[in-house]
Amino acid sequence: MSNHGHAADIAVPEITLGPKAESVKRIASIIGIAGLLLCVAGYFTNSERFFQSYLFAFLFWAGFAIGGLGILLLNNVVGGKWGVTIRRYLEACARTMPLIAVFFLVLLVGLKYIYGWATQANVDANEFLRHKAGYLNFWGFTLRSAVSFALWLFFIWRLNKLTDEQDQTGDPSIKDKLRRFSAPALLVFVLSVTVAYIDWIMSVDNQFYSTVFGGMVLIANVQATFALCILALILTSGEDRFNNRVNAPILHDLGKLLFAFTIFWTYLSASQLIIIWPANLPQEITWYLDRTDGFWKALATFVALTMFAVPFLALLSQARKKDPRRFIRVTVWILVCNAIYFFWLIEPTYRGTSVSTTLHSSPGFNIYWTDFAAFLGIGGIWVYYFITQLHKRPLLPLKDPRVSPSLPQEVIA
C-alpha cells in the first residue's frame, strides 16, 4: 500500500486548543471590558464622535464573521483540502455572528449621528435624501439588516449541523449535502452582504453610489479572514501537533488563495476608481475627493501600497508561502492594513468638509481616542468569543476523508 493510501486510514486525533489560548482569552476579555467602559465614557462625552468611531470598529470586526461564512460556503461548493484544514477556524469566525448582531443593536441607537437620512430635518433639506427616503429610513434599514442577519445565522446553523453530523457518523454523503446546500446559499449570501454594505457603509454618503462597492468590501473581508485563519492555524499547529496535516503544500495552497483575493480586491477597487474618476460626476467623485483631501490623500496612497503592492510582492514567493515563520508576518501585515483600510473607507466623510453629509465631527483628518476605545472594546470581546467557539470543537474535522497526513518530506520544520 502506498504512503497516501495508508495515511488515509489513520484516525484524526481530537486536537484542541492548548493552555496558551486561555491566557489569550483572559487578556482579550480584560482589553474588551476596558475598551467598552471607555466606549460608555465616550458616548456621554461626545455621542457623535463615539458612534462614528463605533461604526468603523463594528464593520472591521463584523468582517471576520461575514468572511468566515463566505469562505465556508465557497469551499463547500468548489471543494479542496485547504478548506477542510482551516474549517474549524472559519466556523469559529462565522459563529461569532450572534455577537455581531448584538453589537449591531448598539449601532441602531446612534443612527442619527451616523446617517444623514436618519434625521428628518436633513432629509427635508437635501433633495438626494428626499429621493431615497422610501428606501433609506429607520424601518427599512432595520428590516433589511434583520433579514440579512437571519439568513446568515440560518446558514451558519445549517453548516454546523451538517459538519457535526459528519464528525459523529463519518457519512461520506455529508460532503454532497454541504455542496447542494452551499451553492444557492452562496448566491443569497453575496446578495445579502451587498445590500447590508450599501446600507451600513455606502448610505453614509448622501449622494454616492457604486454597484461594485458591496463586492469590494466583501472581498476585503475575505482577505482579512483568510489572513486571520492562517495566522491561527500556524500558531495552534506548532511542534507538529497536527501530525503532518498542516504542511508546506497546505500552507502554499492557502497562500495562493490569499494572493488571489488580494488581486481580486485590487481589481474591484481599481475598477471602481477608473470608472468614477474620469467620469467626474459630482454625485460620485465627491466620495474620492473626501478620501484624498489633506492627509487623507497620504493615507489613500498608504492603503494602495499596503493592501496590494506589499502583499502581492510578498506572496509571489513560493518559499515564503511554505515557511510558517515568514508567512505569519504577511498575515499580520494584512490584518493591520485591513484595519487602516476600513478607517480610510468610513471616516473621511465625517472628518472633513464634505458636501455628502452634514454630520461633520472635525474639519479635516483627525484621530479620536474613541477610535481606539471602540476598536479594542469590540475587538477584545470578539477575540474572546472567537477563541471560546474554537475551543468547542477539535481543531480538525474528525471524519472528513480529505484530512490525512502527508508525506514526511512535506512536514513543516
CORCOR-V498133 format. One record per residue. N is the residue number from 1. RES is the residue in one letter. SS is DSSP state (h for helix, s for strand, l for the rest). Layout:
N;RES;SS, N;RES;SS
//
This chain:
1;M;l, 2;S;l, 3;N;h, 4;H;h, 5;G;h, 6;H;h, 7;A;h, 8;A;h, 9;D;l, 10;I;l, 11;A;l, 12;V;l, 13;P;l, 14;E;l, 15;I;l, 16;T;l, 17;L;l, 18;G;l, 19;P;h, 20;K;h, 21;A;h, 22;E;h, 23;S;h, 24;V;h, 25;K;h, 26;R;h, 27;I;h, 28;A;h, 29;S;h, 30;I;h, 31;I;h, 32;G;h, 33;I;h, 34;A;h, 35;G;h, 36;L;h, 37;L;h, 38;L;h, 39;C;h, 40;V;h, 41;A;h, 42;G;h, 43;Y;h, 44;F;h, 45;T;h, 46;N;l, 47;S;h, 48;E;h, 49;R;h, 50;F;h, 51;F;h, 52;Q;h, 53;S;h, 54;Y;h, 55;L;h, 56;F;h, 57;A;h, 58;F;h, 59;L;h, 60;F;h, 61;W;h, 62;A;h, 63;G;h, 64;F;h, 65;A;h, 66;I;h, 67;G;h, 68;G;h, 69;L;h, 70;G;h, 71;I;h, 72;L;h, 73;L;h, 74;L;h, 75;N;h, 76;N;h, 77;V;h, 78;V;h, 79;G;l, 80;G;l, 81;K;h, 82;W;h, 83;G;h, 84;V;h, 85;T;h, 86;I;l, 87;R;h, 88;R;h, 89;Y;h, 90;L;h, 91;E;h, 92;A;h, 93;C;h, 94;A;h, 95;R;l, 96;T;l, 97;M;h, 98;P;h, 99;L;h, 100;I;h, 101;A;h, 102;V;h, 103;F;h, 104;F;h, 105;L;h, 106;V;h, 107;L;h, 108;L;h, 109;V;h, 110;G;l, 111;L;h, 112;K;h, 113;Y;h, 114;I;h, 115;Y;l, 116;G;h, 117;W;h, 118;A;h, 119;T;l, 120;Q;h, 121;A;h, 122;N;h, 123;V;h, 124;D;h, 125;A;h, 126;N;l, 127;E;h, 128;F;h, 129;L;h, 130;R;h, 131;H;h, 132;K;h, 133;A;l, 134;G;l, 135;Y;l, 136;L;l, 137;N;l, 138;F;h, 139;W;h, 140;G;h, 141;F;h, 142;T;h, 143;L;h, 144;R;h, 145;S;h, 146;A;h, 147;V;h, 148;S;h, 149;F;h, 150;A;h, 151;L;h, 152;W;h, 153;L;h, 154;F;h, 155;F;h, 156;I;h, 157;W;h, 158;R;h, 159;L;h, 160;N;h, 161;K;h, 162;L;h, 163;T;h, 164;D;h, 165;E;h, 166;Q;h, 167;D;h, 168;Q;h, 169;T;h, 170;G;l, 171;D;l, 172;P;l, 173;S;l, 174;I;h, 175;K;h, 176;D;h, 177;K;h, 178;L;h, 179;R;h, 180;R;h, 181;F;h, 182;S;h, 183;A;h, 184;P;h, 185;A;h, 186;L;h, 187;L;h, 188;V;h, 189;F;h, 190;V;h, 191;L;h, 192;S;h, 193;V;h, 194;T;h, 195;V;h, 196;A;h, 197;Y;h, 198;I;h, 199;D;h, 200;W;h, 201;I;l, 202;M;h, 203;S;h, 204;V;h, 205;D;l, 206;N;l, 207;Q;l, 208;F;l, 209;Y;l, 210;S;l, 211;T;l, 212;V;l, 213;F;h, 214;G;h, 215;G;h, 216;M;h, 217;V;h, 218;L;h, 219;I;h, 220;A;h, 221;N;h, 222;V;h, 223;Q;h, 224;A;h, 225;T;h, 226;F;h, 227;A;h, 228;L;h, 229;C;h, 230;I;h, 231;L;h, 232;A;h, 233;L;h, 234;I;h, 235;L;h, 236;T;h, 237;S;l, 238;G;h, 239;E;h, 240;D;h, 241;R;l, 242;F;l, 243;N;l, 244;N;l, 245;R;l, 246;V;l, 247;N;s, 248;A;h, 249;P;h, 250;I;h, 251;L;h, 252;H;h, 253;D;h, 254;L;h, 255;G;h, 256;K;h, 257;L;h, 258;L;h, 259;F;h, 260;A;h, 261;F;h, 262;T;h, 263;I;h, 264;F;h, 265;W;h, 266;T;h, 267;Y;h, 268;L;h, 269;S;h, 270;A;h, 271;S;h, 272;Q;h, 273;L;h, 274;I;h, 275;I;h, 276;I;h, 277;W;h, 278;P;h, 279;A;h, 280;N;l, 281;L;l, 282;P;h, 283;Q;h, 284;E;h, 285;I;h, 286;T;h, 287;W;h, 288;Y;h, 289;L;h, 290;D;h, 291;R;l, 292;T;l, 293;D;l, 294;G;l, 295;F;h, 296;W;h, 297;K;h, 298;A;h, 299;L;h, 300;A;h, 301;T;h, 302;F;h, 303;V;h, 304;A;h, 305;L;h, 306;T;h, 307;M;h, 308;F;h, 309;A;h, 310;V;h, 311;P;h, 312;F;h, 313;L;h, 314;A;h, 315;L;h, 316;L;l, 317;S;l, 318;Q;h, 319;A;h, 320;R;h, 321;K;h, 322;K;h, 323;D;l, 324;P;h, 325;R;h, 326;R;h, 327;F;h, 328;I;h, 329;R;h, 330;V;h, 331;T;h, 332;V;h, 333;W;h, 334;I;h, 335;L;h, 336;V;h, 337;C;h, 338;N;h, 339;A;h, 340;I;h, 341;Y;h, 342;F;h, 343;F;h, 344;W;h, 345;L;h, 346;I;h, 347;E;h, 348;P;h, 349;T;h, 350;Y;l, 351;R;s, 352;G;l, 353;T;l, 354;S;l, 355;V;l, 356;S;l, 357;T;l, 358;T;l, 359;L;l, 360;H;l, 361;S;l, 362;S;s, 363;P;l, 364;G;l, 365;F;l, 366;N;l, 367;I;l, 368;Y;l, 369;W;h, 370;T;h, 371;D;h, 372;F;h, 373;A;h, 374;A;h, 375;F;h, 376;L;h, 377;G;h, 378;I;h, 379;G;h, 380;G;h, 381;I;h, 382;W;h, 383;V;h, 384;Y;h, 385;Y;h, 386;F;h, 387;I;h, 388;T;h, 389;Q;h, 390;L;h, 391;H;h, 392;K;l, 393;R;l, 394;P;l, 395;L;l, 396;L;l, 397;P;l, 398;L;l, 399;K;l, 400;D;l, 401;P;l, 402;R;l, 403;V;l, 404;S;l, 405;P;l, 406;S;l, 407;L;l, 408;P;h, 409;Q;h, 410;E;h, 411;V;s, 412;I;l, 413;A;l
//
